[in-house]
Amino acid sequence: MRRKYKKNANSRIPNVASVVLTVMCFAGVTFGAQQARRSPINTHTALQQAQGASTPSEQSAAGPEALHLIVDRSLVITSPVQIKRVSLANPNICDAIVVSPREILLNGKKAGATSLVIWGQSGEMQTFDVYVDLDVLELSNDIRNTFPNVPVKVQVSKDLVTLSGHVSSPEVADKILELAQSMVPRKEDVVSLLEVPAPPTGEVLLKVRFAEVDRSAITTFGVNLMSIPPAKNVFTTSTQQFSPPGVQSGSIAGMGSSGAGGGSGLSIQNLLNIFIFRPDINLAATIQALQTRNLLQILAEPNVLTQSGKPASFISGGEFPYPVIQSATTGFPAITIQFHQFGVRLDFTPTITQDGYIHLKVKPEVSSLDYSNALVIQGFTIPAISTRRVESEMDLRDGQSFVIAGLMDNRVTRQLSKVPGLGDIPLLGKIFQSYNLNKSKTELLVLVTPQIVHPLPPGEVPSGPQFPMRFLPPVQAPKGSASGR
């Protein structure tokens, strides 16, 4: 009998357990939430599922439970009891579709938040706060693939995307921000909290060497023939290239002779460099035969010190005045004087980067006055400016140098003038020809060396320059005089 009693008792245990589980399901179980798909979602948005162990009174005391889903994604909520009614506060944010008596399908439509209320057959009610967030999974993958060594965290709340983490430079932070703004509906919805390390500070000393060699060779040749009174026939021949003589009435200027009866004469403004006169035949000639060799060498070694990220400039040269005509209220133009700089000029901006390089923007310039192309206006000679300028950017280590070379200017100018017909006669035609041959060659080399320097301690003072001669000694006070008088 005992063995039979035990057998009957054991057989009734599963029935009691099933009754207890059934009572728990209908008395104290609330609605649960589960995902409708198995594909990965944004790792930074947590899906808080509704648990089935809290009573409606406990749920109301704790507040509505939160459900997170992504735009254009779905979420399934499963209820242990049959659903009687569903209410959604804002259908524009998400849709709530009852797909079965115990299941509700939520579809995210746009970023935002709304409330979901579900009633069961027995009148029990539960409220959910539904948050629909943007899908930033693709953005996270793009940032990870583009910058694999940069730990960037992407968080989303409704339609707001937040970027956080440490980046190596401001340029990388700007690139990540541009990438995030290109993948959201509005650029204003991206907030960058990326931490950029402070740029290293220090002073940069720039050592620059300008080396310029300007060579020119000029060759000129020309002949002006003239018949001087009292010859019966007064004439001149010239190619009009080198100050030809002019015909005028009266005496010959500067020669101390005059024609009879105040006849016509010749005016010679420039005798050139060779003058030949044959008095027996009253024939004269002015000859221009000259060779010129010019050499100009410029060597400048400016040293400029500035702070990282701050521009600095240097100029060694001068300023030349030139007139400027301006309108006046009286109706007569007024002439004012302005100045223009020339010489050796250097503009640069150094920036010390995080990896120890010096990013350098450098603009050296060498200019000089060019009187060969000068302009004469009402007696004022305004020279032209010959300028050689270079502008470049590069990254250098501390103490490294770069050279800007190959700045060469070779020019050949030849001007030939001749008298038609007479200038084509062999040998003798050279008298009726004149020419000017100008050859110039300019070479410029710029050597730049940046260095990172630091101020000396207060106790260290550099020695001053050594002067070849001593200055006058200080005045000594006469003996016996009181101090302070």
TORKE-30455 format. One record per residue (C-alpha): x, y, z. Coordinates in steps of 0.02 Angstrom, whole numbers, plus 50000, padded with zeros to 5 digits. Example, Ala and Ser with C-alpha at 12.3 -4.5 7.8 and 13.67 -1.06 7.14 Angstrom:
506154977550390 506844994750357 
//
This chain:
500005000050000 501445011850040 502235009149872 500575012549784 500315028549884 501985035249833 501615031449655 499975041049659 500785055749748 502165057049619 500925056349479 499985071249550 501515082649564 501595087849380 499765092449382 500015104149531 501525112549448 500565115549288 499135123449386 500345135049478 501185140549315 499495143749235 498935154649380 500555164549372 500365167749187 498595174549200 498745183749366 500405192749366 501145192049189 501275208049085 501715210248903 503435205748836 504395212548687 505525203448568 506395207948406 505575203448241 507235199948153 508905192448192 509995204448090 511165215848192 510565233148241 511465248448307 512555242548451 512345259048543 510445258348558 509845246448692 508205237248668 507395236048837 506165221548834 504615221148940 504775207649072 503315196549122 503635195749309 502915212749363 501115216349403 500155230949328 500265240249493 502155237849499 502295243249316 501295259149345 502355263349497 503975260749401 503375270549250 503185265849067 504445253848997 505555259548853 505635251548683 506975256448556 506885252848372 507685259948216 506955269248069 506335257247935 506525242548055 505195232048145 504915225448321 503685212248382 502845213148553 502125196748619 500735196648751 500355181548864 498495185948851 497405190848706 497505209048655 495885218948659 496405236648608 497995246248556 498285265148559 499755274448480 500035292848519 500915298148358 500645286848207 501885297348106 503345290648207 502895272148202 501475260348157 500685247548276 499885232748185 499025218348276 499605203248177 498825190148294 497785190048455 499405189848556 500665199248443 500905217448393 502095223048254 502935240148272 503685248348115 504845263348136 504425277448015 505475292448069 506545297448216 505605302848370 504685296548525 502875291448557 501815281748681 501025264548657 499595258048768 498975239948761 497385233048844 497065214648875 495425205048876 495295206149065 495555224949067 497405224749117 498415238849036 500245242349004 501105257748935 502715258548832 503805273248780 504335269648601 505935278148540 506315277448355 508155281248319 509155283748161 510135269148092 511985273048117 512645255548087 513245260147912 514025276147978 514965266648113 515625254247986 516175268047867 517105277248006 517915261048063 518475256647886 519095274047844 519975277348009 520385260148080 521575266748213 520405280248280 519215274648419 517615284248378 515985280648467 514355284448376 512795286848482 511045291048423 509545297948515 508005300348406 508665310948260 510245317148349 511915308648311 513355311348433 515175307848394 516395305348538 518145298748562 519955303748542 520685308348373 522465312048322 522265329048241 520955342348200 521025337148017 520455319448061 519045326448170 518455337348025 518465322547905 517445311648024 516195325748050 516005328147862 515725309447840 514375309247974 513495324547904 513405316747732 512435301647798 511065310347899 509565320047834 510155336447910 511915342047950 511295350948106 510835334048183 512675329048205 513545334448365 515435332048374 516175328848546 517815322448475 519305326648584 520785333848490 522465334748579 523115352148608 524375357248476 526175357948535 526805375348572 528505382648541 529475395148440 530125391748266 531725399648202 531795400648013 533505402447933 533415408047752 534795411147626 534475420847468 535815419347333 535545428747170 536735431647025 536195443646888 537325445246736 537045455646581 538045459546423 537595474046309 538365477346138 537885492846036 538495499345867 537865513345755 538495527645645 537725544745614 538465554445464 538235573145437 538845587245325 539225603045426 539105621045361 539905630445274 539715615645157 538525619045015 537515603445049 537005600245230 536375582745263 536285569145394 536085550245388 535475540645539 534475525145587 533615535345724 534205523145855 535595532945942 535205551745961 535255557645779 535765575845745 534375588245710 534265602145581 533915619745647 534085637845594 535585647945651 537215641645719 537705624045757 537415621345941 539005618646038 540195620145888 540515638945883 540155641245696 538695648445605 538105648345428 538195664145324 536665674945335 535975664545476 535685649145369 535165632245429 536285621845543 536365605645643 535995602345825 536965587945905 536215582846070 537315567746102 539055564946030 538895546446077 540595539146124 541585542545962 541545558845864 542525561345701 542625577945605 543485581345438 543585600445419 544255600645239 542695592145174 541545597745317 541055579745356 540755573145532 540225556745607 539615551245779 539905532945816 539095522345951 540205507145983 540065500946160 540115484646257 539455483546435 539635469446561 538585470346719 538635458946869 537465459347020 537655447547168 536465447047315 536715436247469 535525438547615 535385427347768 533895433047871 533415423748030 531605426048087 530855419548250 528985417248276 527745406948376 526955391248307 525445395748202 525845414348195 526415423048033 528055432448023 528905443147891 530595450547852 531165463347725 532885470047684 532895483647553 532055500347539 530615510347471 530625521247316 529425535847290 528305537647140 526995550747097 525145546747094 523905558247011 522295560647109 520745570747070 520445586647167 518895596747206 519625612347124 519665604046954 521565602946942 522335585746973 523405584047127 525015574047131 525415564247287 526925553547327 526785535247376 528115522547416 528385504747356 529485491947443 530875482447357 532295471147412 532345454147497 530695449447578 530135433947672 528385429447732 528105412847820 526935404047942 527585388648037 526475376248128 527135362248239 526095346548211 525705332548334 526985320748256 528415333148275 528435339848097 528465358248054 527155362847925 527865377947837 527035390647724 528445400847650 528435415147523 530165422147483 530355436647363 531805446247287 531445462547195 532535476247125 532325492547030 532425490746841 532885507246759 533045499246587 531145498346582 530855514746673 529435526346629 529675545246614 528135555946646 528295574946650 530095573946705 529815560246834 530785544146806 529795529546874 530815513546873 530065496546845 530225482646974 531025466046933 530285453047050 530695434747084 529425426647200 529125408947263 527655402547367 527615384747433 527075373247576 527995358147646 528225347447803 529975346547877 530795339048029 531705350048153 533325355648072 532955348947898 533235360347748 532465362447578 533125371647428 532135380947296 533275381347146 533115382046959 532405399646960 533325405346804 532915419146681 533895419646518 533475433546396 534205439246230 533595455346148 534265461445980 533675477345895 534255480745716 533945496845620 534585501245445 534305513245301 533355504145164 534435500445012 536035507945081 536045496245229 536025480945114 537665485545023 539025473145069 540345480045188 539905498145155 538115495045213 538715492845393 538885511745402 537025513345374 536555500245504 536425500745694 536015487145819 535825484346005 536145466946077 535665463746258 535955447046347 535475444146528 535475429146643 534765428646819 534925414246942 534045413347110 534265400447248 533305399947412 533845388847558 532645387147705 533005378347871 531685378548012 532175374648191 531165372848351 531945383548487 531565386348669 531915401348779 533505401248883 533385399449072 533465415749170 535275412649223 535945409849047 536315425548948 537115424248775 538695433848743 538605449648639 539505453248476 541385456448475 541795473948417 543475476748331 543755493348422 543375498648598 542115512148637 542525527648737 542705524148922 541395531249040 541655548549113 542535547949280 541925559249418 543235571749478 544115567249639 543435575049797 541715578749725 540225573449826 539175559649758 537495564549691 538005582549648 
//
